[in-house]
Amino acid sequence: MAYFDNSYETRTTLRDRVARLFETPHDRKVRARAARIEALRALSDAELAARGIARDNIVMHVFSQRPAR
């Protein structure tokens, strides 16, 4: 039996576009961190090791970084 995960769909809905019009700086920071976590989780263990990050520490790594201004 095949399993399909649609949670990673990248299509932007009208609701998402309208929500971004009213987005606060905090919302942008949260969305940027979530995107960074998703990008790091997509890397292989070897790629993470080359960056000095353990898979178990991805979230801690992202939240310990200073935000770019």
Summary of the structure (lengths in Angstrom):
residues: 69
radius of gyration: 15.1
end to end distance: 47.0
largest distance: 47.0
contacts: 107
relative contact order: 0.09
helix: 59%
strand: 0%
